[in-house]
């Protein structure tokens, strides 16, 4: 009986120690702030918020912050980061900085030949200035792959390399469980002294089952009028305009295919991304807001308030990071750092 008693005590001691460890991890995560620069509607913040990090998002777009706060991703603060700095308490070392500065200066859709002349070019400069000023535990930068062709950005990364372990990958969201083949560049830096390399994070992010358009939106083929706010598309008059453009063979139109992932899309209201049933016995129309959210990996619990104009909703979705990937990324960061 004495032997059994010791075994029983050992069992409960282990359970108690595990509970204490879990509590310490939860407490540490709750104490670690995540600053999201140019947060948009919160696709990149989404994963960190769901993993228990305290998120503060900064953006100058009123509509983006409306969506950010409406979905309780964190505390969204309206600020023009080109004219003002993020306030930060000196001595707070437990901070992670993430962000996706506007990609227009390096986007292949942008017709400007010299990216440094673009009015949004200085956003990337501000991002790195914030990194150098705050010296976070980790930083994560998201942008288009062509960013690395910019000599100024390469010099900024070279400077960052003196204080951070750096790594970058071009991520295809479909490989992580989203129904889009959209590809984005992610650069990760981990402050020296943590015994980790940035490559460790990329290596440990779990892949997901690739999804198709059918997997994402098959059940939305008939409108549920309770979802009218989020399952909406342009008017019939606009669709007739689309049909005229489509028959002209111009403007880069394409129809989604049921059994393939969606290609990367821009603002759907401008690039005419059509539902798979278009011209095939179904209603010829662009994909709806809810369908676009589903394709990018947003859950149905994520909603865009009706105050946001339709074209702005499409634009925000097109610019967003897939939350399917951000959740896997945040979970990996949490596991490795803590």
Secondary structure, DSSP 8 states (H G I E B T S, - for coil): -HHHHHHHHHHHHHHHHHHHHHHHHHHHHHHSEEEEET-TTSHHHHHHHHTT-EEEEEES-HHHHHHHHHTTSSEEEE--TTTS-----TT---EEEEE----TTT-TT---S-GGGSTTTHHHHHHHHHHHHH--SEEEEEE-GGGGG-HHHHHHHHHHTTTEEEEEEEEEGGGGT-SB--EEEEEEEEETTSS--HHHHHHHS-------HHHHHGGGSS--GGGTTTS----HHHHHHHHHHHHHT-TT-EE--TTS-B---S-HHHHTEE-TTTTTTS---B--HHHHHHHHT--TT----TTS-HHHHHHHHHH---HHHHHHHHHHHHHHH-
